[in-house]
Amino acid sequence: MKIHAYEKLWLVAALLLIVGFIATITYGSVGLGIAMLDDSEETIEPKELNDDERFGEPRVEQVGENEYEAYVVAQTFIFQPDPIEVPANSEVTFYVTSRDVIHGFAVPGTNINAMVIPGEVSKMTVEFDEPDEYGIVCNEYCGDFHHTMEGQLNVVPEDEFDMTELEAEADDEVELGNETTITATVENGALDDLETTATFEIGNQTVEEDITVSGQDSEEVTFTVDSTELGEGDHDWTVTVDDYEESGTLTVVEDLEEENGGNNDE
């Protein structure tokens, strides 16, 4: 059977188109580093989210070298956490669930697009090579303010990304002549140890303490304040660790009992 030259040309063109479609679909689902899981995903009761070790505190967590997991909760009409911040040159697995009704979790400019169903966990793994900023939208109607439900995904340069958190606890008042303490808790969410310095300032006093916080652990630093050195009145204080700062005001009173008792008198 003789095939005309034009027929051969059309057959070759059709085969090339088929190969091109297959290559495009393969690249879109695999080459971009995006993997969608099947219907065998785990389930979780929405009313139990607050007690869940992952979704009780929506966050980004490092699980390996350049590997992170983001635990995201959608509810009317917000995403938590917001913004979501991850480093460039990383692989991020998103675990997304809903607290109330069906939502969407879509990131325009990427292939992230999932329906978020109460009681189920949607999972997507994505590779981010370059720093960028993306919006997150809910593309499933979820109520009257559905159009306002949006979030932010920030892919930051590796040298600008850190997972340090700082909290400080202190008394509001202290009696003149007594000592009080201010406790700073430094949390390190990264896998590698964090070596840093905690700086405490109050009045004319400045105290620095070098600390090492193990990976995915926390460390407490306690600063002692002598009220006699400060004198009566209000004294602002700050605790600084790298780019993080906590502040407050300590009031030194002559007689703490009389001060508190006087507040209860008419």
N, C-alpha and C positions, 0 to 999 in steps of 0.2 A: 504494500500500500504506500503510495507516494503522498508525502505531506508537503503542501505548498509552502514556500519560503515565508510568506506572511503568517501562515498558521503556526509555523515553528516559532516565529518571533513573538506571537501572542501567547503561546504556551510558556515560553521562557519568561516573558514579562509576568504572567500569572503566577508562575512558581516563585519568582523573585518577590512579588507582593506578599505571597503566603509566608515566605521565609522572613520578610520584613515585619509582618504582623506578629509572628511568633517571637522574633527577637525583641520587638517593642514591649510586648506583654511580659516577657521574661525579665527584661531590664526594669520595667516598672514595678514588678513584684519582688525581685531578688536583688537586682543591681543597685537599687537605691537603699538597700539595707532595711527594708520594711517587711515584717513578717506578721501576718494576721493568723490567729489561731482558730481552730474549728469550734464546734458547738460543745466540746467536751470540757469547757472551762469550768472552774470552781464556782460555787455559789456562796452567797453571804447574805444574812438577814439584815435589811436596812436598819432595823431597830438596834442591832448589835454593833453598828459601826463605831460608836464612841469607845467601845471596849476592845475593839480589834487592834492588835499590835501594829498593823500597817496603816489602816485607815483612821484609827483614833487620832492620829497626828499626821495629817496629810503633809508630805515632804518629799525631798529628793535624797536618796541614800546611795552611797558608793558601795558597790558589791565586788569590785575587781579593778584591775588596772584599766583605766579609761572605760569602765563599765559602771552604769548607774541605773537605779530603779526609781521611778516617780510614782508615788501613790496619790491619786487624785480623786476627790469626791465632788460630784456634781449635785447641786440642789437648787431649787428655785430661789434666786436667779443668779447664782454665782458658781464659780469653780474655786476649789481649795486644793493646794495653795495657789495664790495669785500675787505676784507673778511666779511662774515656774522658771528657775534658773539652772542651766546646765552648762558645762564647758564645751568648747569646740574640740574636735578630734575625739569624740566619745560616742559610745553606743548606749542609748537610753531605752529602757523598757518601761512603757507606761502601763500602769494598772489603774483602770478607771471604773468606778461604780457610782450608783445613784442613791441618794438618801430618800428620795420621794417618788418622782414620776420619771417617765422616759425622757432622757435628754440626748443631745448629740455632742460629740467631742471631735471637732474638726479644726485642723490647722492649715489654712490656705497657704499655698506655696510648698506644701509637702503632701505626701500620700496618707497622712493621718486623718482618718475619717471613720468614726465608729458610732454605732448606736449604743447608748448607755442605759441599760435596763435595770431597774431595782431588783436586787437579789442576785445579780450576775456581775462578773468582773470581765471587762474588756481588756485585752492585752495586745499591745503593739510595740515592736522593737524597731528603733530608728537610729541611723547613724548620722551624726551632725559633724561635718568636716570644717565648716567655716563659721565665724561669729556672725550672728544675724538676729533680727527681732521678728517674731511672728505673732499674729493675733490668734486667739482661740475663740471659736464661735460655737454656739449650740444651734445645730441645723435640724432639730426635731422640735416641733411646737410643744411647749411645756407650760403655757399659761399666758395671762394677760401681758406680762412684762418679758416675754420670750425674746423680744427684739433687743432688750438691754443686756442679755446674758452673754458676756464675753470675758475673756481673760488675756493673759500675755505670757508668751514663751520667749525667754531671752537666752540665746546661745552666746556666751561671753568668751573672750580669749582665755586660754588656759591659765596664763599668769595672773589673771584678774579674778579667777574663781577660787573661792574658799568656802569651807563649811564650818566656820567658827561661829559660836553663839555665846553671848555674855549676858548674865543676869546678876543683879546685886540686891542684897537684903540688908536693911539697916533699921534701927529704931528711929522714930521721929523726934524723941526727946530724951534727954539724959540730965540727971541732977548734977549740979556743980560739985566737983570733987570726985565724981565717980568716972569709971571708964565704961566705954561701950565698944562694940565691934561692928564692923561692916564686912560682910562676907560676899565675895565675888565668886561666881561659878562659871568656869570656862568650859564649854562643850566643844569637842572636836569630832565632827561628823565624818572626816576623811579616814582612810585606812592607815595612812602614815602618821607617825607621831608629830605633834606640834610643839615646837620650841619657841616660846614667846616671852614677853615681859608684861606683867600687870603693874600699872601705875596708879597710885592713889593720891589724890590731892584734896586737902581741906585747909582752909585758912592759909597760913604760911608753911604748912607741912606738905612735903612730897615724899612718898615712899615707893620704891620700885622693888619688885620681886620677880626673879626669873623662874619660870615654871615650864615643865614638860607635861603635855597632856597626851596620853596614849591614844592610838587610833580608835575611833568610835567609842570614846570614853570621856569623862569629865573630871575636872580638878577644881577643888575649892581653895581659895586664898582668903585668909582672914587678916584684916587690918584693925589694930587696936587704936582707939582714940581716947586721949586723956582730956576730959572736959576742962580741967583746971588751966591747961595751956591755951585753950580756946577762949575761955571767959563766957559770960552770959550773952545770950542773943542767938540769932540765926546764923548758921554757917553752911554755905553751899559746899558740896563735895562731889567729886567725879572719880570714877574708875574707868581706866582706858586700857584696852587690849587691842593692839594693832589698830584697825580702823573702827573699832567698836567702842561705844561709850555708854555708861550708865551714870545717872546723876541723881541727886536729891538734896535735901536740906535737913540738917541736924540742929535742933533747938536746945540750947543749954539753959536750964532754969535753976534758980537758987534753991527751991524746995519743990521737988517733983510731986509729993503728996498734996501739998497745999495748992499747987497749980492745978492738979487734976480735981481736987475737991472743990476748988473755986469754980470750976467749969460746971459743977452740978448745982451750985447755989443759984437761987433766983435773984 
